[in-house]
Amino acid sequence: MSTGAFEIIRLGDVDYLRAWDLQKELLEKRINGETGDTLVACSHPAVITLGRQSQRESDPLVWSNPDVPVVEIERGGKATYHGPGQVVIYPIVYLSPNKDSQVKGGVVGLIRQMEEAMIRYLADVHGLSATRVEGATGVWIDGTRKIASIGIAVRKWVSYHGLAFNVSTGKRVWEGFNPCGFSSDVMTDLQIETGKVIDQNEVQEALLKYLGRELTQST
């Protein structure tokens, strides 16, 4: 299915490693011109991923749950959690500065546009004051509580990995490590912020809409 200028793949709840393999397959196809820009939407069973910065700095990871795997991946950033109650979207998009790229501004432009899409969604649909925080990629409520994380990798001008938006993760899943290098108590979710039970599929579809619109309006 397509939304605007993007193909949409909805995986539902899928093992992280399977989704990672699919991203790499789509990445190669996009590099070779065999497919267009794609947004992959899904959720994952519980997993912690370690970005390149965590691996370089050998950040200590205190994690006592042997049922939650820890995976080293090639995206930017530090450690984060994926799990139930979270919408994950992976943009497999061409970022060349040439005119044939529909997403402008390179990887920094992509990140800012992803942030903007979530900020606008939170304001328009839920009346929440969401912002960026300087030096802290992602989206924050009132500049103090982090509701969404972003980590991107790029190969041959094509992006993969992406955003994780917390719908109903709760607070406990973040305990035991420093998500994105921050204290776990900064993490929040949409259910906490609104005090309402919100359908995760509705959030996913709204974010796909806002993200597709924001990316194609980039200059």
N, C-alpha and C positions, 0 to 999 in steps of 0.2 A: 504493500500500500504506500502511496505517496502523500505527503502534506506539503503543499507549495512546491519548492524546488528540491525537496529531500525525500528520498525513500525512507520509509519507516519500517523497522523490524521490531516486533513486540515478542519478547521471549518469555514473558511471564516470570515465574520464580525459577531461576536456573543456577546451577553450580557455578561458582566464580571461575574455575579453571576452564569450564566449557565455554563460558562467555568470552574469556580471554582468548581462547583459540579462535573463536569466531571473529573477534576483532582483528586478529592477525591475518586471517583469511581475507576479510574485507579490505584490510589495509593494502595487501598485495594487489588485489583486484583494482583498487582505486589508483594505486601507483601506476599500474599497467594500462589504465584507461578502460578496464573491462566493466566498470560500474560507475555510477554517479555518487554524489555525496549522500551519506546515509546516517540516520540517527537510530541507534539501537537502544531500546527501552526495556528495562527489566528490574528485577530485584534478586537478591542473593540470600541463601542461607548464611549464617554467621561466619565471617572471615575477617581477619585483620591483614591489610596489605601494607608493605613497607616500600615507600618510594625511594628514589635515588638518594635524596638528602639523608634519610635515615641510614641507608646502607653506607654512605661515605663517612658519616659522623659516628657510626656504631652506637646509635642511641640505645640506651638500655630499655628493654621492653619487659615489663613485669606483667605476666599473664598467666593466671593459675588454672584456666579452663582448658584441659587437654582436648576437649571436643571442638574447640574453635581453632582451625588451622591458621598459620601465619605464612604469608606468601610474599616473597620479594619480587617486585615488578619494576618496569622501566619508566613509569610515570615520574613526573617531578613531585617534590614535596616529601613529607615525612609519613608517619604511620597514621592509618585511619581504619575505621570499622565499616564493614558493610553487613547488613542483615535485615531481618524482617522489620517491616514498618518504614522502609526506605525506598524511594524511587531513584533509580540509577539510569543515567542516559549517557551513552557513548557516541560522540560525534566523529564519524569517519569522513573527514572533509578535506578538500584540497585548499591549501593556504598559500599558494604561490602569489607573489606580488603582481604577477601578470594579470591582464584584464580577464583571462578565462577563469579566474577564481571568483566564485560568488561571495565568499567570506573574506573580507578585507582586514588588513592590519596584522597579519601573521598570527603567531601563537598568543601574543599579548592581546591582540584585538579579539581573538576567539574567546579568551578567558573573560575579558571585560564584557563582551556581548552575552556570554552565558550568565554572568552575574546580573547584568541588567535585565535579562529575561525573568530571572527569579525575583528580583526586586520588584519589577512591575506586576508580576503575578501576585505576590504577597500584598502589595498595596491595593490593586484593583479588586481582587477577589475576597481578601480577608481583612483589609483595612489595617494592615500591619506596617509599621515603620521599619523597613529593612534598608540596610546600607552596606557599603564597602567599608573596610577598615584598612588604613594604609599599612602596607607591609604584611597583610594577612589575607591571602587569596581566599575567596569564598563569600558567603552572604551572612550578615549578622543582623539580629533584631536589636534595635536601639543602640547599635554599636558595641554591645556587651555580650550578647548570647548568639552563638554560632548555630545556624540552622541548616547550612549547606556547605559542602566542601567541593573543591575542584582540583583535579590533578591531570595534567595532559602530557602525552609524549608525542613526538613528531618524527616521522621518518620519510625522507624524500618529499617534503612539503605536504605530507598528509598526516592529519592528527588521529590519535586514538586515545583510549581512556577518557575520562570526562567528569561528570558531576554526580554527586550523591546528595539528595534532598531528604531531610528527615521529616517524615510524616508522623510516625508514632513509635519511634525507637525507644522512647523513655530515656532515663538518665543512667540506669545501672550498666548498660552495655558498654559505656565509655570508661567505666572505672577500671583501674589496673594498668593504664598506660596513658600517655600524653597525646591525645589526638591532634595531629597536625602541629605538634610541639607545644600545645596549650594544656593547661590544667583541664581535667575531664569535666569539671563543674561548669565550664563555659558552654557546653553543648546543650542544645535544646531541640524541640521538634514542634511541628505545627499543632499537634493536639495539645501540648502544654501551653503554647502561646494563645490559642483560641479558646481553650476549655471545651472544645467540641470534638466528637468523633467524626473524622473526615475520611471518606472513601479513598483508598490509595489509588485505585484506577482512575478516579476523577482527577486527582492531582497529577498523575502521569499524563493524561490526555491534555490537561491544561498546560503543563510545562512543555510538552511537545509543540503545542500551538504557539506559545509565547517564544519558545526558542527558535522555531522555524521563522517566525516573523522577524525577530531581532537579528538573526544572522543574515537574512537576505536584505535587511535595511542598512547593513554596515557600509561604511564609506571608506 
